[in-house]
Amino acid sequence: MALDGFLLALLEDPVDHGELLYVPGADVLYNPRKRVVYEVRNGIAVLLPDEGRVATDAEHDAWTSDPTVVRTGR
């Protein structure tokens, strides 16, 4: 389930408070600066630092060059 555009404008990383990349194809939010992936479960962004995982090099490369990615924040 895709995240709402209004919600995407409000979201930020819970640790460094920077923008995230919403990857619709993988249904995740990604912080490319820290290489941390946050899941989106049933349309709810799980932005808990303990729930994040480290992205693989392949995920980082794919997601930072994906034209369907949506940047969060204003």
Secondary structure as GFF3:
##gff-version 3
##sequence-region A 1 74
A	DSSP	alpha_helix	5	10	.	.	.	ID=ss1
A	DSSP	beta_strand	21	23	.	.	.	ID=ss2
A	DSSP	beta_strand	28	31	.	.	.	ID=ss3
A	DSSP	beta_strand	36	41	.	.	.	ID=ss4
A	DSSP	beta_strand	44	45	.	.	.	ID=ss5
A	DSSP	three_ten_helix	49	51	.	.	.	ID=ss6
A	DSSP	beta_strand	53	54	.	.	.	ID=ss7
A	DSSP	alpha_helix	57	64	.	.	.	ID=ss8
A	DSSP	beta_strand	70	71	.	.	.	ID=ss9
###
